[in-house]
Amino acid sequence: MWDCMLVGDVSCIPFFLATVVIGNSVVLNLFLALLLSNFGSSSLSAPTADNDT
Protein backbone atom coordinates (compact mmCIF):
# COMPACT_ATOMS: atom_id res chain seq x y z
CA MET A 1 0.00 0.00 0.00
CA TRP A 2 2.79 2.40 0.85
CA ASP A 3 4.52 1.73 -2.47
CA CYS A 4 1.34 2.56 -4.36
CA MET A 5 0.86 5.74 -2.36
CA LEU A 6 4.45 6.80 -3.02
CA VAL A 7 4.15 6.20 -6.77
CA GLY A 8 0.52 7.18 -7.19
CA ASP A 9 -1.81 9.29 -5.14
CA VAL A 10 -4.31 8.85 -2.34
CA SER A 11 -6.58 7.10 -4.85
CA CYS A 12 -4.86 3.81 -3.92
CA ILE A 13 -6.58 3.72 -0.53
CA PRO A 14 -10.08 2.69 -1.78
CA PHE A 15 -8.55 -0.07 -3.90
CA PHE A 16 -6.67 -1.60 -0.98
CA LEU A 17 -9.58 -1.21 1.42
CA ALA A 18 -11.88 -2.98 -1.06
CA THR A 19 -9.28 -5.73 -1.51
CA VAL A 20 -8.99 -6.27 2.24
CA VAL A 21 -12.77 -6.28 2.80
CA ILE A 22 -13.48 -8.66 -0.09
CA GLY A 23 -10.58 -10.93 0.90
CA ASN A 24 -11.75 -11.14 4.50
CA SER A 25 -15.33 -11.88 3.46
CA VAL A 26 -14.16 -14.68 1.13
CA VAL A 27 -12.05 -16.28 3.85
CA LEU A 28 -14.89 -15.97 6.37
CA ASN A 29 -17.36 -17.46 3.88
CA LEU A 30 -15.06 -20.44 3.20
CA PHE A 31 -14.56 -21.03 6.93
CA LEU A 32 -18.29 -20.93 7.62
CA ALA A 33 -19.03 -23.26 4.70
CA LEU A 34 -16.51 -25.76 6.04
CA LEU A 35 -17.92 -25.47 9.54
CA LEU A 36 -21.53 -25.88 8.41
CA SER A 37 -20.70 -28.84 6.16
CA ASN A 38 -19.12 -30.63 9.12
CA PHE A 39 -22.23 -30.05 11.21
CA GLY A 40 -24.48 -31.18 8.37
CA SER A 41 -22.64 -34.46 7.84
CA SER A 42 -22.86 -35.61 11.43
CA SER A 43 -25.96 -37.31 12.73
CA LEU A 44 -27.55 -35.70 15.75
CA SER A 45 -29.87 -38.61 16.56
CA ALA A 46 -29.16 -41.03 19.38
CA PRO A 47 -27.24 -44.15 18.36
CA THR A 48 -29.28 -47.35 18.18
CA ALA A 49 -28.07 -50.74 19.32
CA ASP A 50 -28.10 -53.26 16.47
CA ASN A 51 -27.78 -56.76 17.93
CA ASP A 52 -27.67 -59.14 14.98
CA THR A 53 -26.27 -62.09 16.94
PQR file of N, CA, C, O and H, with PARSE charges and radii, in Angstrom:
ATOM      1  N   MET A   1       0.825  -1.183   0.000 -0.4000 1.5000
ATOM      2  CA  MET A   1       0.000   0.000   0.000 -0.0000 2.0000
ATOM      3  C   MET A   1       0.872   1.249   0.000  0.5500 1.7000
ATOM      4  O   MET A   1       0.580   2.222  -0.696 -0.5500 1.4000
ATOM      5  N   TRP A   2       1.949   1.213   0.790 -0.4000 1.5000
ATOM      6  CA  TRP A   2       2.793   2.400   0.851 -0.0000 2.0000
ATOM      7  C   TRP A   2       3.492   2.641  -0.476  0.5500 1.7000
ATOM      8  O   TRP A   2       3.687   3.789  -0.875 -0.5500 1.4000
ATOM      9  H   TRP A   2       2.186   0.423   1.355  0.4000 1.0000
ATOM     10  N   ASP A   3       3.876   1.560  -1.170 -0.4000 1.5000
ATOM     11  CA  ASP A   3       4.520   1.729  -2.475 -0.0000 2.0000
ATOM     12  C   ASP A   3       3.575   2.379  -3.471  0.5500 1.7000
ATOM     13  O   ASP A   3       3.982   3.244  -4.246 -0.5500 1.4000
ATOM     14  H   ASP A   3       3.718   0.627  -0.846  0.4000 1.0000
ATOM     15  N   CYS A   4       2.329   1.971  -3.453 -0.4000 1.5000
ATOM     16  CA  CYS A   4       1.345   2.562  -4.362 -0.0000 2.0000
ATOM     17  C   CYS A   4       1.109   4.031  -4.024  0.5500 1.7000
ATOM     18  O   CYS A   4       0.961   4.862  -4.920 -0.5500 1.4000
ATOM     19  H   CYS A   4       1.998   1.268  -2.823  0.4000 1.0000
ATOM     20  N   MET A   5       1.076   4.346  -2.747 -0.4000 1.5000
ATOM     21  CA  MET A   5       0.856   5.739  -2.364 -0.0000 2.0000
ATOM     22  C   MET A   5       2.064   6.604  -2.707  0.5500 1.7000
ATOM     23  O   MET A   5       1.912   7.786  -3.017 -0.5500 1.4000
ATOM     24  H   MET A   5       1.196   3.671  -2.019  0.4000 1.0000
ATOM     25  N   LEU A   6       3.276   6.020  -2.653 -0.4000 1.5000
ATOM     26  CA  LEU A   6       4.455   6.796  -3.024 -0.0000 2.0000
ATOM     27  C   LEU A   6       4.502   7.051  -4.526  0.5500 1.7000
ATOM     28  O   LEU A   6       4.875   8.140  -4.961 -0.5500 1.4000
ATOM     29  H   LEU A   6       3.400   5.060  -2.401  0.4000 1.0000
ATOM     30  N   VAL A   7       4.122   6.048  -5.321 -0.4000 1.5000
ATOM     31  CA  VAL A   7       4.153   6.199  -6.768 -0.0000 2.0000
ATOM     32  C   VAL A   7       2.924   6.961  -7.255  0.5500 1.7000
ATOM     33  O   VAL A   7       3.022   7.864  -8.085 -0.5500 1.4000
ATOM     34  H   VAL A   7       3.819   5.163  -4.968  0.4000 1.0000
ATOM     35  N   GLY A   8       1.766   6.576  -6.721 -0.4000 1.5000
ATOM     36  CA  GLY A   8       0.516   7.177  -7.186 -0.0000 2.0000
ATOM     37  C   GLY A   8       0.067   8.301  -6.283  0.5500 1.7000
ATOM     38  O   GLY A   8       0.839   9.181  -5.901 -0.5500 1.4000
ATOM     39  H   GLY A   8       1.687   5.842  -6.047  0.4000 1.0000
ATOM     40  N   ASP A   9      -1.205   8.241  -5.958 -0.4000 1.5000
ATOM     41  CA  ASP A   9      -1.806   9.292  -5.145 -0.0000 2.0000
ATOM     42  C   ASP A   9      -2.623   8.618  -4.051  0.5500 1.7000
ATOM     43  O   ASP A   9      -2.472   7.421  -3.810 -0.5500 1.4000
ATOM     44  H   ASP A   9      -1.833   7.526  -6.268  0.4000 1.0000
ATOM     45  N   VAL A  10      -3.465   9.364  -3.407 -0.4000 1.5000
ATOM     46  CA  VAL A  10      -4.308   8.846  -2.337 -0.0000 2.0000
ATOM     47  C   VAL A  10      -5.417   7.957  -2.906  0.5500 1.7000
ATOM     48  O   VAL A  10      -6.142   7.309  -2.152 -0.5500 1.4000
ATOM     49  H   VAL A  10      -3.587  10.337  -3.603  0.4000 1.0000
ATOM     50  N   SER A  11      -5.547   7.927  -4.227 -0.4000 1.5000
ATOM     51  CA  SER A  11      -6.582   7.098  -4.848 -0.0000 2.0000
ATOM     52  C   SER A  11      -6.315   5.609  -4.676  0.5500 1.7000
ATOM     53  O   SER A  11      -7.179   4.799  -5.011 -0.5500 1.4000
ATOM     54  H   SER A  11      -4.958   8.454  -4.839  0.4000 1.0000
ATOM     55  N   CYS A  12      -5.169   5.225  -4.175 -0.4000 1.5000
ATOM     56  CA  CYS A  12      -4.863   3.810  -3.921 -0.0000 2.0000
ATOM     57  C   CYS A  12      -5.608   3.280  -2.700  0.5500 1.7000
ATOM     58  O   CYS A  12      -5.850   2.077  -2.600 -0.5500 1.4000
ATOM     59  H   CYS A  12      -4.467   5.883  -3.902  0.4000 1.0000
ATOM     60  N   ILE A  13      -5.968   4.145  -1.789 -0.4000 1.5000
ATOM     61  CA  ILE A  13      -6.584   3.715  -0.530 -0.0000 2.0000
ATOM     62  C   ILE A  13      -7.901   2.976  -0.750  0.5500 1.7000
ATOM     63  O   ILE A  13      -8.077   1.915  -0.151 -0.5500 1.4000
ATOM     64  H   ILE A  13      -5.772   5.122  -1.870  0.4000 1.0000
ATOM     65  N   PRO A  14      -8.845   3.463  -1.571 -0.5600 1.5000
ATOM     66  CA  PRO A  14     -10.083   2.690  -1.775  0.2800 2.0000
ATOM     67  C   PRO A  14      -9.835   1.316  -2.395  0.5500 1.7000
ATOM     68  O   PRO A  14     -10.525   0.354  -2.058 -0.5500 1.4000
ATOM     69  N   PHE A  15      -8.863   1.217  -3.293 -0.4000 1.5000
ATOM     70  CA  PHE A  15      -8.550  -0.073  -3.901 -0.0000 2.0000
ATOM     71  C   PHE A  15      -8.086  -1.071  -2.848  0.5500 1.7000
ATOM     72  O   PHE A  15      -8.563  -2.205  -2.825 -0.5500 1.4000
ATOM     73  H   PHE A  15      -8.302   1.999  -3.567  0.4000 1.0000
ATOM     74  N   PHE A  16      -7.180  -0.676  -1.993 -0.4000 1.5000
ATOM     75  CA  PHE A  16      -6.668  -1.597  -0.985 -0.0000 2.0000
ATOM     76  C   PHE A  16      -7.701  -1.898   0.092  0.5500 1.7000
ATOM     77  O   PHE A  16      -7.750  -3.020   0.594 -0.5500 1.4000
ATOM     78  H   PHE A  16      -6.793   0.246  -2.012  0.4000 1.0000
ATOM     79  N   LEU A  17      -8.517  -0.933   0.454 -0.4000 1.5000
ATOM     80  CA  LEU A  17      -9.583  -1.207   1.418 -0.0000 2.0000
ATOM     81  C   LEU A  17     -10.591  -2.196   0.848  0.5500 1.7000
ATOM     82  O   LEU A  17     -11.040  -3.100   1.553 -0.5500 1.4000
ATOM     83  H   LEU A  17      -8.477  -0.021   0.047  0.4000 1.0000
ATOM     84  N   ALA A  18     -10.953  -2.032  -0.429 -0.4000 1.5000
ATOM     85  CA  ALA A  18     -11.876  -2.975  -1.063 -0.0000 2.0000
ATOM     86  C   ALA A  18     -11.257  -4.364  -1.143  0.5500 1.7000
ATOM     87  O   ALA A  18     -11.947  -5.363  -0.937 -0.5500 1.4000
ATOM     88  H   ALA A  18     -10.588  -1.297  -1.002  0.4000 1.0000
ATOM     89  N   THR A  19      -9.966  -4.438  -1.440 -0.4000 1.5000
ATOM     90  CA  THR A  19      -9.281  -5.729  -1.507 -0.0000 2.0000
ATOM     91  C   THR A  19      -9.278  -6.422  -0.153  0.5500 1.7000
ATOM     92  O   THR A  19      -9.512  -7.628  -0.078 -0.5500 1.4000
ATOM     93  H   THR A  19      -9.405  -3.627  -1.607  0.4000 1.0000
ATOM     94  N   VAL A  20      -9.021  -5.687   0.903 -0.4000 1.5000
ATOM     95  CA  VAL A  20      -8.995  -6.271   2.243 -0.0000 2.0000
ATOM     96  C   VAL A  20     -10.389  -6.731   2.657  0.5500 1.7000
ATOM     97  O   VAL A  20     -10.538  -7.824   3.203 -0.5500 1.4000
ATOM     98  H   VAL A  20      -8.831  -4.707   0.841  0.4000 1.0000
ATOM     99  N   VAL A  21     -11.403  -5.922   2.409 -0.4000 1.5000
ATOM    100  CA  VAL A  21     -12.770  -6.280   2.801 -0.0000 2.0000
ATOM    101  C   VAL A  21     -13.254  -7.500   2.027  0.5500 1.7000
ATOM    102  O   VAL A  21     -13.822  -8.419   2.617 -0.5500 1.4000
ATOM    103  H   VAL A  21     -11.283  -5.035   1.965  0.4000 1.0000
ATOM    104  N   ILE A  22     -13.039  -7.519   0.726 -0.4000 1.5000
ATOM    105  CA  ILE A  22     -13.478  -8.660  -0.085 -0.0000 2.0000
ATOM    106  C   ILE A  22     -12.688  -9.912   0.281  0.5500 1.7000
ATOM    107  O   ILE A  22     -13.261 -10.999   0.356 -0.5500 1.4000
ATOM    108  H   ILE A  22     -12.578  -6.773   0.247  0.4000 1.0000
ATOM    109  N   GLY A  23     -11.398  -9.781   0.507 -0.4000 1.5000
ATOM    110  CA  GLY A  23     -10.583 -10.928   0.903 -0.0000 2.0000
ATOM    111  C   GLY A  23     -11.016 -11.509   2.235  0.5500 1.7000
ATOM    112  O   GLY A  23     -11.096 -12.728   2.386 -0.5500 1.4000
ATOM    113  H   GLY A  23     -10.932  -8.898   0.445  0.4000 1.0000
ATOM    114  N   ASN A  24     -11.296 -10.648   3.200 -0.4000 1.5000
ATOM    115  CA  ASN A  24     -11.754 -11.136   4.503 -0.0000 2.0000
ATOM    116  C   ASN A  24     -13.115 -11.803   4.411  0.5500 1.7000
ATOM    117  O   ASN A  24     -13.359 -12.808   5.080 -0.5500 1.4000
ATOM    118  H   ASN A  24     -11.231  -9.658   3.077  0.4000 1.0000
ATOM    119  N   SER A  25     -14.005 -11.258   3.590 -0.4000 1.5000
ATOM    120  CA  SER A  25     -15.330 -11.877   3.460 -0.0000 2.0000
ATOM    121  C   SER A  25     -15.241 -13.231   2.762  0.5500 1.7000
ATOM    122  O   SER A  25     -15.998 -14.142   3.098 -0.5500 1.4000
ATOM    123  H   SER A  25     -13.808 -10.442   3.047  0.4000 1.0000
ATOM    124  N   VAL A  26     -14.337 -13.382   1.800 -0.4000 1.5000
ATOM    125  CA  VAL A  26     -14.157 -14.676   1.127 -0.0000 2.0000
ATOM    126  C   VAL A  26     -13.613 -15.715   2.100  0.5500 1.7000
ATOM    127  O   VAL A  26     -14.098 -16.846   2.136 -0.5500 1.4000
ATOM    128  H   VAL A  26     -13.722 -12.642   1.526  0.4000 1.0000
ATOM    129  N   VAL A  27     -12.618 -15.342   2.882 -0.4000 1.5000
ATOM    130  CA  VAL A  27     -12.047 -16.279   3.853 -0.0000 2.0000
ATOM    131  C   VAL A  27     -13.080 -16.648   4.908  0.5500 1.7000
ATOM    132  O   VAL A  27     -13.173 -17.815   5.289 -0.5500 1.4000
ATOM    133  H   VAL A  27     -12.225 -14.423   2.853  0.4000 1.0000
ATOM    134  N   LEU A  28     -13.851 -15.689   5.387 -0.4000 1.5000
ATOM    135  CA  LEU A  28     -14.892 -15.972   6.373 -0.0000 2.0000
ATOM    136  C   LEU A  28     -15.966 -16.877   5.788  0.5500 1.7000
ATOM    137  O   LEU A  28     -16.449 -17.783   6.467 -0.5500 1.4000
ATOM    138  H   LEU A  28     -13.774 -14.741   5.078  0.4000 1.0000
ATOM    139  N   ASN A  29     -16.346 -16.642   4.535 -0.4000 1.5000
ATOM    140  CA  ASN A  29     -17.356 -17.464   3.884 -0.0000 2.0000
ATOM    141  C   ASN A  29     -16.863 -18.901   3.720  0.5500 1.7000
ATOM    142  O   ASN A  29     -17.629 -19.838   3.946 -0.5500 1.4000
ATOM    143  H   ASN A  29     -15.954 -15.906   3.983  0.4000 1.0000
ATOM    144  N   LEU A  30     -15.613 -19.092   3.335 -0.4000 1.5000
ATOM    145  CA  LEU A  30     -15.061 -20.441   3.199 -0.0000 2.0000
ATOM    146  C   LEU A  30     -14.997 -21.150   4.545  0.5500 1.7000
ATOM    147  O   LEU A  30     -15.294 -22.342   4.629 -0.5500 1.4000
ATOM    148  H   LEU A  30     -14.991 -18.331   3.151  0.4000 1.0000
ATOM    149  N   PHE A  31     -14.615 -20.437   5.597 -0.4000 1.5000
ATOM    150  CA  PHE A  31     -14.556 -21.032   6.925 -0.0000 2.0000
ATOM    151  C   PHE A  31     -15.942 -21.442   7.403  0.5500 1.7000
ATOM    152  O   PHE A  31     -16.108 -22.529   7.956 -0.5500 1.4000
ATOM    153  H   PHE A  31     -14.374 -19.469   5.529  0.4000 1.0000
ATOM    154  N   LEU A  32     -16.932 -20.593   7.200 -0.4000 1.5000
ATOM    155  CA  LEU A  32     -18.292 -20.928   7.624 -0.0000 2.0000
ATOM    156  C   LEU A  32     -18.870 -22.076   6.811  0.5500 1.7000
ATOM    157  O   LEU A  32     -19.601 -22.904   7.354 -0.5500 1.4000
ATOM    158  H   LEU A  32     -16.798 -19.710   6.751  0.4000 1.0000
ATOM    159  N   ALA A  33     -18.559 -22.143   5.526 -0.4000 1.5000
ATOM    160  CA  ALA A  33     -19.032 -23.256   4.702 -0.0000 2.0000
ATOM    161  C   ALA A  33     -18.426 -24.568   5.180  0.5500 1.7000
ATOM    162  O   ALA A  33     -19.121 -25.582   5.239 -0.5500 1.4000
ATOM    163  H   ALA A  33     -17.965 -21.470   5.085  0.4000 1.0000
ATOM    164  N   LEU A  34     -17.155 -24.563   5.518 -0.4000 1.5000
ATOM    165  CA  LEU A  34     -16.505 -25.763   6.042 -0.0000 2.0000
ATOM    166  C   LEU A  34     -17.101 -26.160   7.380  0.5500 1.7000
ATOM    167  O   LEU A  34     -17.335 -27.343   7.631 -0.5500 1.4000
ATOM    168  H   LEU A  34     -16.590 -23.739   5.471  0.4000 1.0000
ATOM    169  N   LEU A  35     -17.345 -25.195   8.231 -0.4000 1.5000
ATOM    170  CA  LEU A  35     -17.923 -25.469   9.541 -0.0000 2.0000
ATOM    171  C   LEU A  35     -19.333 -26.020   9.421  0.5500 1.7000
ATOM    172  O   LEU A  35     -19.678 -26.986  10.101 -0.5500 1.4000
ATOM    173  H   LEU A  35     -17.155 -24.235   8.028  0.4000 1.0000
ATOM    174  N   LEU A  36     -20.151 -25.422   8.570 -0.4000 1.5000
ATOM    175  CA  LEU A  36     -21.527 -25.884   8.409 -0.0000 2.0000
ATOM    176  C   LEU A  36     -21.601 -27.238   7.712  0.5500 1.7000
ATOM    177  O   LEU A  36     -22.505 -28.023   7.999 -0.5500 1.4000
ATOM    178  H   LEU A  36     -19.871 -24.636   8.017  0.4000 1.0000
ATOM    179  N   SER A  37     -20.683 -27.527   6.814 -0.4000 1.5000
ATOM    180  CA  SER A  37     -20.699 -28.838   6.160 -0.0000 2.0000
ATOM    181  C   SER A  37     -20.327 -29.937   7.148  0.5500 1.7000
ATOM    182  O   SER A  37     -20.829 -31.056   7.045 -0.5500 1.4000
ATOM    183  H   SER A  37     -19.948 -26.890   6.581  0.4000 1.0000
ATOM    184  N   ASN A  38     -19.457 -29.631   8.098 -0.4000 1.5000
ATOM    185  CA  ASN A  38     -19.118 -30.628   9.117 -0.0000 2.0000
ATOM    186  C   ASN A  38     -20.292 -30.878  10.050  0.5500 1.7000
ATOM    187  O   ASN A  38     -20.502 -32.012  10.482 -0.5500 1.4000
ATOM    188  H   ASN A  38     -19.049 -28.722   8.181  0.4000 1.0000
ATOM    189  N   PHE A  39     -21.057 -29.851  10.366 -0.4000 1.5000
ATOM    190  CA  PHE A  39     -22.231 -30.053  11.208 -0.0000 2.0000
ATOM    191  C   PHE A  39     -23.328 -30.783  10.449  0.5500 1.7000
ATOM    192  O   PHE A  39     -24.070 -31.565  11.044 -0.5500 1.4000
ATOM    193  H   PHE A  39     -20.886 -28.930  10.015  0.4000 1.0000
ATOM    194  N   GLY A  40     -23.444 -30.546   9.166 -0.4000 1.5000
ATOM    195  CA  GLY A  40     -24.475 -31.178   8.367 -0.0000 2.0000
ATOM    196  C   GLY A  40     -24.215 -32.650   8.125  0.5500 1.7000
ATOM    197  O   GLY A  40     -25.157 -33.417   7.929 -0.5500 1.4000
ATOM    198  H   GLY A  40     -22.842 -29.910   8.683  0.4000 1.0000
ATOM    199  N   SER A  41     -22.957 -33.060   8.134 -0.4000 1.5000
ATOM    200  CA  SER A  41     -22.645 -34.456   7.841 -0.0000 2.0000
ATOM    201  C   SER A  41     -22.788 -35.352   9.061  0.5500 1.7000
ATOM    202  O   SER A  41     -22.938 -36.566   8.920 -0.5500 1.4000
ATOM    203  H   SER A  41     -22.192 -32.437   8.293  0.4000 1.0000
ATOM    204  N   SER A  42     -22.745 -34.784  10.233 -0.4000 1.5000
ATOM    205  CA  SER A  42     -22.861 -35.609  11.433 -0.0000 2.0000
ATOM    206  C   SER A  42     -24.332 -35.838  11.774  0.5500 1.7000
ATOM    207  O   SER A  42     -25.186 -34.988  11.519 -0.5500 1.4000
ATOM    208  H   SER A  42     -22.623 -33.798  10.348  0.4000 1.0000
ATOM    209  N   SER A  43     -24.600 -36.973  12.340 -0.4000 1.5000
ATOM    210  CA  SER A  43     -25.964 -37.309  12.731 -0.0000 2.0000
ATOM    211  C   SER A  43     -26.183 -36.875  14.172  0.5500 1.7000
ATOM    212  O   SER A  43     -25.370 -37.169  15.048 -0.5500 1.4000
ATOM    213  H   SER A  43     -23.906 -37.663  12.547  0.4000 1.0000
ATOM    214  N   LEU A  44     -27.267 -36.188  14.408 -0.4000 1.5000
ATOM    215  CA  LEU A  44     -27.546 -35.700  15.748 -0.0000 2.0000
ATOM    216  C   LEU A  44     -28.513 -36.601  16.505  0.5500 1.7000
ATOM    217  O   LEU A  44     -28.865 -36.306  17.647 -0.5500 1.4000
ATOM    218  H   LEU A  44     -27.928 -35.949  13.696  0.4000 1.0000
ATOM    219  N   SER A  45     -28.947 -37.695  15.884 -0.4000 1.5000
ATOM    220  CA  SER A  45     -29.866 -38.605  16.564 -0.0000 2.0000
ATOM    221  C   SER A  45     -29.086 -39.547  17.475  0.5500 1.7000
ATOM    222  O   SER A  45     -27.881 -39.739  17.313 -0.5500 1.4000
ATOM    223  H   SER A  45     -28.661 -37.934  14.956  0.4000 1.0000
ATOM    224  N   ALA A  46     -29.793 -40.124  18.428 -0.4000 1.5000
ATOM    225  CA  ALA A  46     -29.163 -41.035  19.378 -0.0000 2.0000
ATOM    226  C   ALA A  46     -28.787 -42.331  18.668  0.5500 1.7000
ATOM    227  O   ALA A  46     -29.540 -42.812  17.821 -0.5500 1.4000
ATOM    228  H   ALA A  46     -30.772 -39.968  18.559  0.4000 1.0000
ATOM    229  N   PRO A  47     -27.648 -42.892  18.999 -0.5600 1.5000
ATOM    230  CA  PRO A  47     -27.244 -44.151  18.357  0.2800 2.0000
ATOM    231  C   PRO A  47     -28.151 -45.297  18.800  0.5500 1.7000
ATOM    232  O   PRO A  47     -28.574 -45.361  19.954 -0.5500 1.4000
ATOM    233  N   THR A  48     -28.438 -46.192  17.870 -0.4000 1.5000
ATOM    234  CA  THR A  48     -29.280 -47.349  18.178 -0.0000 2.0000
ATOM    235  C   THR A  48     -28.408 -48.589  18.284  0.5500 1.7000
ATOM    236  O   THR A  48     -27.383 -48.700  17.611 -0.5500 1.4000
ATOM    237  H   THR A  48     -28.095 -46.141  16.933  0.4000 1.0000
ATOM    238  N   ALA A  49     -28.816 -49.505  19.124 -0.4000 1.5000
ATOM    239  CA  ALA A  49     -28.066 -50.745  19.316 -0.0000 2.0000
ATOM    240  C   ALA A  49     -28.586 -51.788  18.335  0.5500 1.7000
ATOM    241  O   ALA A  49     -29.750 -52.182  18.402 -0.5500 1.4000
ATOM    242  H   ALA A  49     -29.649 -49.414  19.671  0.4000 1.0000
ATOM    243  N   ASP A  50     -27.737 -52.230  17.437 -0.4000 1.5000
ATOM    244  CA  ASP A  50     -28.096 -53.264  16.468 -0.0000 2.0000
ATOM    245  C   ASP A  50     -27.464 -54.583  16.912  0.5500 1.7000
ATOM    246  O   ASP A  50     -26.264 -54.794  16.737 -0.5500 1.4000
ATOM    247  H   ASP A  50     -26.790 -51.911  17.383  0.4000 1.0000
ATOM    248  N   ASN A  51     -28.264 -55.448  17.478 -0.4000 1.5000
ATOM    249  CA  ASN A  51     -27.782 -56.757  17.926 -0.0000 2.0000
ATOM    250  C   ASN A  51     -28.228 -57.810  16.926  0.5500 1.7000
ATOM    251  O   ASN A  51     -29.359 -58.293  16.989 -0.5500 1.4000
ATOM    252  H   ASN A  51     -29.239 -55.276  17.620  0.4000 1.0000
ATOM    253  N   ASP A  52     -27.346 -58.164  16.005 -0.4000 1.5000
ATOM    254  CA  ASP A  52     -27.668 -59.143  14.979 -0.0000 2.0000
ATOM    255  C   ASP A  52     -27.259 -60.555  15.385  0.5500 1.7000
ATOM    256  O   ASP A  52     -27.444 -61.480  14.594 -0.5500 1.4000
ATOM    257  H   ASP A  52     -26.428 -57.771  15.953  0.4000 1.0000
ATOM    258  N   THR A  53     -26.727 -60.755  16.551 -0.4000 1.5000
ATOM    259  CA  THR A  53     -26.267 -62.095  16.945 -0.0000 2.0000
ATOM    260  C   THR A  53     -27.290 -62.837  17.733  0.5500 1.7000
ATOM    261  O   THR A  53     -27.052 -63.976  18.136 -0.5500 1.4000
ATOM    262  H   THR A  53     -26.577 -60.003  17.193  0.4000 1.0000
TER
END
